[in-house]
Each structure stands twice: as structure tokens, then as C-alpha cells.
Amino acid sequence: MKHTDVVVVGGGQAGLAIGYYLKHRGIPFLIVDANERTGDTWRNRYDSLHLFTPRQFDGLPGLAFPGKPNGLPSKDEAADYLEAYARHFSLPIQYRTNVIAMEQSERGFTLHTGRGDLSARQVVVATGPFHTPWIPAFAGRLPDRVVQLHSAAYRNPAQLQPGNVLVVGAGNSGAQIAVELARERNVSLSHGRPLHFKPLYMLGKSIFWYFDKLGLLKADVDSGVGAWLKKQPEQIYGLDLKTMLADNTIDSFPKAVNADETGIHFDDGRVLRADNVIWATGFRSDYRWIRIPAAFDDNGAPIHRNGVSPVEGLFFLGLPWQSCRGSALMGWVAEDARRLAQSLEPLSSALHMNK
């Protein structure tokens, strides 16, 4: 069994950021990534995806994001940047390594992977919260003639058959996909809540420039500002969808509640016969591979304080609102990574404490 001081599970932006700080502290570590290459999580998203944060805010510690600072990078730019970052700092990454199960052991933790077992004193779970695409069960009642894709599987309009499209879900992914498809299709959008929009730019500057200057993205989760921000509704960044809804380029429907041979049923009683359905209905966390009950609450969510688990030696990174609003964003995960790296003990310190 291969042993190392720290195993970081997940080679995305969170895993790379803490890898940077662990290397600077001289703590031996290994990042395990289920993907073929660094950045594949971004590469495998829909073709037209762009980040809504500009390049000046998308860099990880020690290496700026290349390109025009005020522009919005594509998903492939993000993927290539992460790959270049890992190479630039020679971060130790083991690819094609899916962690099947993890449990506590005498030496800390044992991780069972498709490429053999690993042992570590400390583990950082940097997989983020979005693990399993979720589609409502009633989707299975639609007839076979309907093409159905979750947003995680959607790449471009060529995947769809001729006819109209219903996009179910109006987060930022659902909004971007609906806008893209509406340029050449009859598109409807189903959303179960009022929609709130923010412009991408104001007076030539990114809206995130203002958020940063006002300290909104770094406001502590337990502060008054943080508590207020957590109560705010989800925002859709960019005004294209708002315009298309206003001029009826995209038809608006309320929450989808059922489906059958006749189509999708909505909670206002209307029914839509759709040729294609994009389920932009989000993801569910899945930590079942971590076989340590004390690490989770009754809902299966990680118990932590700024990423530090009550289970000694276990840490989480990249969670929404881990410490602040920016915790799950590429350009702001660095501060959480820096603080968490300070919480991990070098092997020499652990040996000294055990004497």
C-alpha cells in the first residue's frame, strides 16, 4: 500500500490551490484525480460555456490567468490554465484514480481506489459539492420520442433533434443554454422561483470588481454581511435571458411537476409537448464513499468549521460558503486553501506531539 502524508482527493481548482500551499510548506502530498487530464471537468462542459468572472479574478495562487484581464474566459481556457498551473508548479497528481471508498485506519486513513489502496495521515476532500446530476423521477414518464439530456451531458445544439426545446431549471447554466438554443430554436424555460438578474459589467467594469471592492465575496459566513448575503436569492449573471423573456423570444413556464405521454405538466396546470428537454436541474452531493459517519450531519452534508472536520486529519475544500461567498469560485478559493494548509500538520510536528 502506498503511503503519503496528505492525500488530496480532487484535482480541480481547489485541489491545485491547496497543493500549491502544501508544497510551499514542505508537506509531502499526492493529488488523486479521476480525470485523464487536469481541467477535464471544465473541458467536459457545454461548448459555449464562459465563466462569469473575468480573468483578473480567475487566477490561482502564484500564477495569473493569462489574457485580457477584464474579459470572460471560455471553459477550455479555464481547463488549459489549470493544466498549465499543475505543470508550472510540478504538483504531484495521479490521474485516472477514482476513490471508491475511504475509511479511518491506525495510520490515519485508507483510500481504496481503482488503482490500488492509498494510506495517508491526513486527507483533503477537494471534490466540490456537485457530484451527481439530478433529474426528477417523473422525467422517466416522457415518451421515447423526446430527447432528454441533463445539462452535464449537453454540449451543443447538434445533440438535439428537430423541434422545440424545454429547458427545466434557470440557474446560470440553464440560462446560458436557453439563450444559446433560442438563437435558432423555439425555446421554453421552466423555473420554480422568481428570476433575479445581475449585469456582467457596469461602467466598463465587471460586476465582480464592485463585489470585490465592497468586500462582499470575502465577507465571513458568520458576519452580518455574510448572513445577509446568504439570504439573497440566486443571481443570473448577464441580461440576455431577461431580454429574451421580455420580448417573448423565450417562453416562460413555472415549476415542472409531472410528465406523461402528453408532455411536461407545470404547477399552473399548463402542459407543454416538447421534442427536446434539457434538465438544468443541478447536482446532488454524494459522499457515500467516505465511510466515516462522524464526518456528516443527518442530511449527509459535511460537518466542518472553515473546512476543518471534527474527524481528526480530515478536511474539506471548495464548498459553497465554506468561509465566504467566494469559497466555491476559482479566483477566491485560494484564501480558503491557504488557511486550510496551515491547519495540516507536517509529519515532524505530529511525531513531536506524539513523543
C-alpha positions as CSV (number, residue, x, y, z in Angstrom):
1,M,0.0,0.0,0.0
2,K,1.3,3.4,-1.0
3,H,1.6,5.9,2.0
4,T,1.9,9.6,1.9
5,D,1.5,12.4,4.5
6,V,-1.5,14.0,2.8
7,V,-3.8,12.8,0.0
8,V,-5.9,15.5,-1.7
9,V,-8.9,14.0,-3.4
10,G,-9.8,16.0,-6.5
11,G,-7.5,17.8,-9.0
12,G,-9.7,20.8,-9.8
13,Q,-9.0,24.4,-8.8
14,A,-9.4,23.6,-5.1
15,G,-7.1,20.7,-5.1
16,L,-4.5,22.6,-7.1
17,A,-4.7,25.6,-4.8
18,I,-4.0,23.6,-1.6
19,G,-1.3,21.7,-3.5
20,Y,0.5,25.0,-4.0
21,Y,0.5,25.8,-0.3
22,L,1.3,22.3,0.8
23,K,4.3,22.3,-1.5
24,H,5.5,25.7,-0.1
25,R,5.2,24.3,3.4
26,G,7.2,21.2,2.5
27,I,4.4,18.8,3.4
28,P,4.5,15.6,1.3
29,F,1.2,15.1,-0.6
30,L,-0.4,13.4,-3.5
31,I,-3.4,14.7,-5.5
32,V,-5.6,12.0,-6.9
33,D,-7.8,12.9,-9.9
34,A,-10.4,10.7,-11.6
35,N,-9.9,12.5,-14.9
36,E,-7.4,11.8,-17.7
37,R,-6.0,15.4,-17.5
38,T,-6.1,18.4,-15.3
39,G,-9.0,20.6,-16.3
40,D,-11.2,17.8,-17.8
41,T,-14.1,18.8,-15.5
42,W,-14.2,22.1,-17.4
43,R,-13.5,20.6,-20.8
44,N,-16.5,18.3,-20.5
45,R,-19.0,21.1,-20.0
46,Y,-21.1,22.6,-22.8
47,D,-19.2,24.1,-25.7
48,S,-20.4,27.7,-25.3
49,L,-19.7,28.0,-21.5
50,H,-17.9,31.1,-20.3
51,L,-17.1,31.9,-16.7
52,F,-19.0,34.9,-15.5
53,T,-15.9,36.1,-13.5
54,P,-13.2,37.9,-15.6
55,R,-9.7,36.6,-16.0
56,Q,-8.3,39.1,-13.4
57,F,-10.2,37.2,-10.7
58,D,-9.8,33.6,-12.0
59,G,-6.1,33.0,-11.2
60,L,-4.9,30.6,-8.5
61,P,-2.1,31.5,-6.1
62,G,1.3,32.2,-7.7
63,L,0.2,32.3,-11.3
64,A,-2.1,34.9,-13.0
65,F,-4.7,33.8,-15.5
66,P,-3.5,34.8,-19.0
67,G,-5.4,37.0,-21.4
68,K,-7.3,40.3,-21.3
69,P,-7.9,40.9,-17.5
70,N,-11.5,42.2,-18.0
71,G,-12.6,39.5,-20.4
72,L,-14.5,36.3,-19.6
73,P,-12.6,33.1,-20.3
74,S,-14.1,30.1,-22.1
75,K,-14.4,26.8,-20.3
76,D,-11.5,25.5,-22.5
77,E,-9.3,28.4,-21.4
78,A,-10.1,27.6,-17.8
79,A,-9.2,23.9,-18.4
80,D,-5.9,24.8,-20.1
81,Y,-5.0,27.3,-17.4
82,L,-5.5,24.6,-14.7
83,E,-3.4,22.1,-16.6
84,A,-0.6,24.7,-17.1
85,Y,-0.8,25.6,-13.4
86,A,-0.3,22.0,-12.3
87,R,2.7,21.7,-14.7
88,H,4.2,25.1,-13.7
89,F,4.4,24.1,-10.1
90,S,5.1,20.4,-10.7
91,L,2.3,19.3,-8.5
92,P,2.2,15.5,-7.9
93,I,-1.0,14.3,-9.4
94,Q,-2.1,10.7,-10.0
95,Y,-4.7,10.6,-12.8
96,R,-7.4,8.1,-13.6
97,T,-7.7,7.4,-9.9
98,N,-11.3,7.2,-8.7
99,V,-11.6,6.8,-4.9
100,I,-14.1,4.1,-4.3
101,A,-14.1,4.2,-0.5
102,M,-12.3,5.8,2.4
103,E,-12.2,4.8,6.0
104,Q,-10.2,5.5,9.1
105,S,-7.2,3.4,9.9
106,E,-4.4,3.2,12.5
107,R,-2.2,5.4,10.3
108,G,-5.0,7.9,9.6
109,F,-7.0,7.0,6.5
110,T,-7.1,4.2,3.9
111,L,-8.4,5.1,0.5
112,H,-9.5,2.3,-1.8
113,T,-9.1,3.3,-5.4
114,G,-9.4,1.6,-8.8
115,R,-5.6,1.7,-9.0
116,G,-4.9,0.2,-5.6
117,D,-5.0,1.3,-2.0
118,L,-3.5,4.5,-0.5
119,S,-2.7,5.4,3.1
120,A,-2.5,8.9,4.5
121,R,-2.3,10.6,7.8
122,Q,-4.4,13.5,6.6
123,V,-7.0,13.8,3.7
124,V,-8.3,16.9,2.0
125,V,-11.6,16.3,0.1
126,A,-11.5,18.8,-2.7
127,T,-14.2,17.3,-4.9
128,G,-16.6,20.2,-4.5
129,P,-20.3,19.7,-3.8
130,F,-21.6,18.9,-7.3
131,H,-21.2,15.1,-7.8
132,T,-24.3,13.5,-9.3
133,P,-26.6,15.1,-11.9
134,W,-30.1,15.2,-10.6
135,I,-33.2,14.7,-12.8
136,P,-36.7,14.4,-11.3
137,A,-38.2,10.9,-11.4
138,F,-41.2,11.9,-13.5
139,A,-38.8,12.5,-16.4
140,G,-39.0,8.7,-17.0
141,R,-42.7,9.1,-17.9
142,L,-42.0,11.1,-21.1
143,P,-42.3,9.1,-24.3
144,D,-39.2,7.7,-26.1
145,R,-39.6,10.2,-28.9
146,V,-38.4,13.0,-26.6
147,V,-34.6,13.7,-26.5
148,Q,-33.6,14.3,-22.9
149,L,-30.3,15.5,-21.6
150,H,-29.0,16.7,-18.3
151,S,-27.0,20.0,-18.6
152,A,-24.0,17.9,-17.6
153,A,-24.3,15.9,-20.8
154,Y,-25.3,18.8,-23.1
155,R,-22.5,20.0,-25.3
156,N,-24.2,21.9,-28.3
157,P,-27.4,22.1,-30.3
158,A,-26.3,19.3,-32.7
159,Q,-27.2,16.8,-30.0
160,L,-30.9,17.6,-30.2
161,Q,-33.5,16.5,-32.7
162,P,-35.5,19.0,-34.8
163,G,-38.3,20.8,-32.9
164,N,-38.8,22.8,-29.8
165,V,-36.8,22.7,-26.6
166,L,-37.8,23.0,-23.0
167,V,-35.1,23.9,-20.5
168,V,-36.0,23.0,-17.0
169,G,-34.1,25.0,-14.4
170,A,-33.0,28.6,-14.5
171,G,-29.6,28.7,-12.7
172,N,-26.7,30.2,-14.7
173,S,-26.2,27.0,-16.7
174,G,-29.9,26.8,-17.6
175,A,-29.9,30.5,-18.5
176,Q,-26.9,30.2,-20.8
177,I,-28.1,27.1,-22.5
178,A,-31.6,28.5,-23.1
179,V,-30.1,31.7,-24.6
180,E,-27.9,29.7,-26.9
181,L,-30.7,27.5,-28.2
182,A,-33.1,30.4,-28.6
183,R,-31.0,31.8,-31.3
184,E,-32.1,29.0,-33.6
185,R,-34.9,27.1,-31.8
186,N,-38.3,27.6,-30.2
187,V,-37.3,27.5,-26.6
188,S,-39.3,27.5,-23.3
189,L,-37.9,27.8,-19.8
190,S,-39.3,26.3,-16.7
191,H,-38.3,27.9,-13.3
192,G,-39.7,27.3,-9.9
193,R,-38.7,30.7,-8.4
194,P,-38.7,34.3,-9.4
195,L,-35.6,35.2,-11.5
196,H,-33.1,37.8,-10.4
197,F,-30.5,39.2,-12.8
198,K,-27.2,41.0,-12.5
199,P,-25.4,42.6,-15.4
200,L,-21.9,41.2,-16.2
201,Y,-20.5,44.7,-16.5
202,M,-21.2,48.2,-15.1
203,L,-19.5,51.3,-16.4
204,G,-16.9,49.1,-18.2
205,K,-16.0,47.1,-15.1
206,S,-17.1,43.5,-14.2
207,I,-19.8,43.3,-11.6
208,F,-17.3,41.2,-9.6
209,W,-14.9,44.1,-9.5
210,Y,-17.5,46.0,-7.5
211,F,-18.3,43.0,-5.3
212,D,-14.6,42.6,-4.6
213,K,-14.1,46.3,-3.7
214,L,-17.1,46.2,-1.4
215,G,-15.7,43.1,0.3
216,L,-18.8,41.0,-0.5
217,L,-17.0,37.9,-1.8
218,K,-14.7,37.7,1.2
219,A,-17.3,38.5,3.9
220,D,-17.1,35.9,6.6
221,V,-20.0,33.4,6.6
222,D,-20.7,34.3,10.3
223,S,-20.6,38.1,9.8
224,G,-23.6,40.3,9.5
225,V,-22.8,40.9,5.8
226,G,-22.3,37.2,5.2
227,A,-25.6,36.3,6.9
228,W,-27.3,38.9,4.7
229,L,-25.7,37.6,1.5
230,K,-26.7,34.0,2.3
231,K,-30.4,35.1,2.4
232,Q,-30.2,36.7,-1.1
233,P,-31.8,34.7,-4.0
234,E,-29.6,33.1,-6.6
235,Q,-28.5,35.5,-9.3
236,I,-28.3,35.0,-13.0
237,Y,-25.3,36.9,-14.4
238,G,-25.9,38.6,-17.7
239,L,-29.1,40.1,-19.1
240,D,-29.6,38.1,-22.3
241,L,-32.2,35.8,-20.8
242,K,-34.0,38.8,-19.2
243,T,-34.3,40.4,-22.6
244,M,-35.4,37.2,-24.4
245,L,-38.1,36.6,-21.8
246,A,-39.3,40.2,-22.0
247,D,-39.7,40.1,-25.8
248,N,-41.1,36.5,-25.8
249,T,-38.2,35.1,-27.7
250,I,-38.2,32.5,-24.9
251,D,-41.5,31.4,-23.4
252,S,-41.7,31.2,-19.6
253,F,-43.3,28.4,-17.6
254,P,-43.5,27.8,-13.8
255,K,-42.2,24.8,-12.0
256,A,-42.4,21.4,-13.8
257,V,-44.2,19.0,-11.6
258,N,-45.1,15.9,-13.7
259,A,-44.8,14.3,-17.1
260,D,-46.7,11.8,-19.3
261,E,-47.3,10.9,-22.9
262,T,-48.9,14.4,-23.4
263,G,-45.8,16.3,-22.3
264,I,-44.5,18.2,-19.3
265,H,-47.0,19.4,-16.7
266,F,-46.5,22.6,-14.8
267,D,-47.8,23.7,-11.4
268,D,-50.2,26.3,-13.1
269,G,-52.0,23.5,-14.9
270,R,-50.4,24.0,-18.3
271,V,-48.9,21.2,-20.4
272,L,-46.1,21.5,-23.0
273,R,-45.4,18.9,-25.6
274,A,-41.6,19.2,-26.1
275,D,-39.4,17.5,-28.6
276,N,-36.3,18.0,-26.5
277,V,-35.8,18.6,-22.8
278,I,-32.6,19.9,-21.1
279,W,-32.7,19.2,-17.4
280,A,-30.7,22.0,-15.9
281,T,-31.8,20.8,-12.5
282,G,-28.5,20.8,-10.8
283,F,-26.5,18.2,-8.9
284,R,-26.6,16.3,-5.6
285,S,-23.7,15.8,-3.3
286,D,-22.6,12.2,-2.9
287,Y,-20.2,11.4,-0.1
288,R,-21.1,7.8,0.4
289,W,-17.6,6.8,-0.4
290,I,-16.4,8.4,2.8
291,R,-17.3,5.7,5.3
292,I,-16.8,7.9,8.4
293,P,-20.3,8.7,9.9
294,A,-18.9,11.3,12.3
295,A,-17.9,13.5,9.4
296,F,-21.5,14.2,8.3
297,D,-24.8,15.5,9.6
298,D,-28.2,13.8,9.3
299,N,-28.6,15.1,5.8
300,G,-25.3,13.8,4.6
301,A,-23.6,17.2,4.5
302,P,-20.0,17.6,5.7
303,I,-19.7,18.9,9.3
304,H,-16.8,21.4,9.3
305,R,-15.6,24.8,10.5
306,N,-14.0,26.6,7.6
307,G,-13.2,23.2,6.1
308,V,-11.8,21.6,9.3
309,S,-13.8,18.4,10.1
310,P,-14.3,17.2,13.7
311,V,-12.7,14.0,12.5
312,E,-9.0,14.5,13.2
313,G,-7.0,14.7,10.0
314,L,-10.0,15.2,7.6
315,F,-10.6,18.5,5.8
316,F,-12.9,19.8,3.1
317,L,-12.2,22.5,0.5
318,G,-14.1,24.2,-2.3
319,L,-17.6,24.0,-0.7
320,P,-20.1,26.8,-1.3
321,W,-19.9,29.2,1.7
322,Q,-17.1,27.2,3.3
323,S,-15.9,30.5,4.8
324,C,-17.4,33.2,2.5
325,R,-19.4,33.8,-0.7
326,G,-16.3,33.3,-2.9
327,S,-15.3,29.9,-1.4
328,A,-16.5,27.9,-4.4
329,L,-15.3,30.4,-7.1
330,M,-12.0,29.7,-8.9
331,G,-10.4,33.1,-8.1
332,W,-11.4,33.1,-4.4
333,V,-10.7,29.5,-3.3
334,A,-7.0,30.5,-2.7
335,E,-7.7,32.1,0.7
336,D,-9.5,29.0,2.0
337,A,-6.7,26.8,0.6
338,R,-4.1,28.9,2.4
339,R,-5.8,28.8,5.7
340,L,-6.6,25.1,5.5
341,A,-3.0,24.3,4.5
342,Q,-1.9,26.0,7.8
343,S,-4.2,23.5,9.7
344,L,-2.5,20.5,8.3
345,E,0.4,19.2,10.4
346,P,3.8,18.4,8.9
347,L,4.9,14.9,9.8
348,S,7.7,16.2,12.0
349,S,5.2,18.2,14.2
350,A,3.0,15.2,14.5
351,L,5.9,13.0,15.6
352,H,7.0,15.6,18.2
353,M,3.5,15.9,19.6
354,N,3.3,12.1,20.0
355,K,6.5,11.7,21.9
